[in-house]
Structure formats: C-alpha cells, structure tokens
C-alpha cells in the first residue's frame, strides 16, 4: 500500500480528541519559551456521508501546543457549536432557500428580518479580548473557549449594537496601546465597512468609523499603523445575492472577480474614522497582510499579492485532490508606499519566492520592521518555511521533502535586542510519518532546534496565536 499523499492526510477528518498529551521531543526546546500556541482550522469534512467541497468548510477544531520547561503538551478539541451538533445529526447548517427577486425586494426583506442566520462554525483564527479567548470566522458569530481545556464556553457577544453581516476573522493587536483593530461589512442600500477597536481591559468594542464599500469587496485582513487602518478592496466582489444565503452554497459561490476594476486602498484615520485617501491601483488580489507602518509621512504596507483571485478556486477539494497545493498560484511579498496627501502609491516587490500565511512577532506590528516569516509555497511535494529580510530583499528557507509547514509564529526571546532573536513555532504535516509534528526553529538562522510528533495527522489549519505564559 502506498503512503497517503498530502491531500489525503492534510484533509482527512480527525475523530479523536486528545487532552494534554505530552509529546516526545526530538532535539531541545529553549527553556525560556513558555506559553500556548493555539491554532484554529478544520478538523472534520464529512456531514451525513457527504464531503465538504472547500477547505474553508470543515468543522472547527482548536489545537493547543502548551510549551514549558522544554516540554510540549498537546490538546485538540472540536468547538461544540450549532454547526457541530447539526453535523452530528447529519445536517448541514446555514442553508437558506431563496428565490430570485429584485434588489429592492431583497433589501426590504433584509431590513425587516435581518440577514438569515449564519453559521457558528468558527474555524479560521483565534484572538484574546480581555479575559476572553475567542474562535473567529467570517460570519459574525464568534465562539468563546477555555484556553486551558479548549472546551467551548458559548457564543461571544459584543455589548455594542454595531451590525455587521460579514466580518474579517483577522484582527490586529497594536502593541503600543494593546487595542485590537478589526472590521466588518454591513450590507444595505450603501454597503459599508465598519472599523472598530477593542479595549484590552474591558473587551468593549468602539467604532472607529465607517466607510463606503464598493462592490462590496471581499476583504480578508487589513493593515494597521499608528494613525491609520488600510483596507485593500480588491476586484474580488461579494455577490450580495449569494451572500444573502450565506454559507449555504459556501464562500466560493458568493465571490466574483471583476477584471475591469482596479484595487482600491482605503486609508482610514484611526482617530477620526475619516477616509483620508482611497487611491486605486492596478488590480491584484490578497488575503493576508504582513505588516504596515508610517515613515516620512507615508504609509508603508506589505502584503502577499496574487495576480488575480484564482487562488480561491485552487483551494477547492476538486483542485487540491489532484496534487495538493501544487496547482495553487503563488503569492508574492509586495510593498505599497502610500502618500495619503497626494493619494500616490508606489508598488515594489520585496521577494520573488512564493509565500503565504505571513506573520511577524507581535512587538513589531504597526512599527518599522525587517523580518517576516511565512509558509514557502513554490516547490512541489512540500511547503517550506521562509524568513524574508525585507530591507535587503533576501531570504532564508527551510524545506524537507514530504513536509508541509503551516503558518509560522515567531516568538521573541524576552530581553533580547535583535528583532529576530527567538524561535519560530510551526506545525507541519510529515507525510512519510503520516502525522503532524510541531517544529521549533531558531528564528535567526531557521536551523531546526526540535520536533515534537503528534499522535495523529491533523488537517491543514489556518491561523493561530502564541499566548505567552506571563501575559
Ligand atoms: Fe486568513
């Protein structure tokens, strides 16, 4: 029998939940490293004997790697949500029958009833607001969980009355203020993006401001600097008709790429909420930002750019099953320098290799920085780890055949001066061993310090955060 390939292992449902399992460690994890890497992603893909069609549609499963004293303890737990219960009964959720009608009819209906209930399958990201640990997705239903046991606490509800119909699962913590910045989209006669900031102590949400959405665009993430938030509205548009039956047909079916449009950069003042500039540049698509900051009156914004939105289709199981991620187009690290006064934009490429799932250590977010870490994507039969030196436009990479690295998280060594002093934690699927391993790298050199194999292969996840023990 041949070894299962990356597709079979990386998108295979997990049945078993493991609690606080001590993992064998090969190599040495630095003893200063203490905290929890908590990640989110799909864990199960079949409901009632039918398989989901897209990576994004698997049932949410949290995974935790608790690191202390050179040891790692692993826990995985499905979120106990309405979607989970429905799946246990063999039912899909979020389906909502809707016939064709006029825009006016639909908007009247929307105003009268609100949008149909969206899914609570929060499988994309995690965040901490005050004492609340929350699993996030793009439907505005986030789920609170216990960070020790990963048990589900119930739906996380804001105390304000801000209405969003879709929301970004990515939120950005400003290390200067501790505030978390995020945004959501409200459909209406005029669609609007609402930007907000979450107080680090009270977990209360404050509206920064609202700007008009054109399209509206599908915006997955944003850039945050000291004074600005930048939303990148690409030509990937949300078909409002489809979005009104959210999650029934899945995310894919509600998106349309409009080649005739450019990409609009909406620069919003964090203090006043006003739209400072909205220059339009040549079309491109992006999911993820790397980092952003201000320099000489300009906004410097780094992100992973795709030539178009074909990446979205490349993540369906139909395409992935052919050769895992090999057919997916490559994202590139591009820098945009935006002069808000002149509404001028200069775009430059900072690294030529393919990459995705970029991260920087929390302390450099919103600030000038030099190093980004990401999944390296441009070889067949593996996904590597890359560290990009953005100033010098050079990179260091780590690869191993048959090993598929997920999103890396860099953790700086407390008290160290150098930006890249510390470690990188990244889970990876080892296809030969048929299991997932937690990899620990030296963040300066990308030399592998330790690997800790899990008792099983976990489906490819999306995003996570490292929560230090002393924070
Ligand atoms: Fe994402």
Boltz pocket constraint, residues with backbone or C-beta under 6 A from the ligand:
constraints:
  - pocket:
      binder: B
      contacts: [[A, 170], [A, 220], [A, 287], [A, 288], [A, 462], [A, 463]]
      max_distance: 6.0
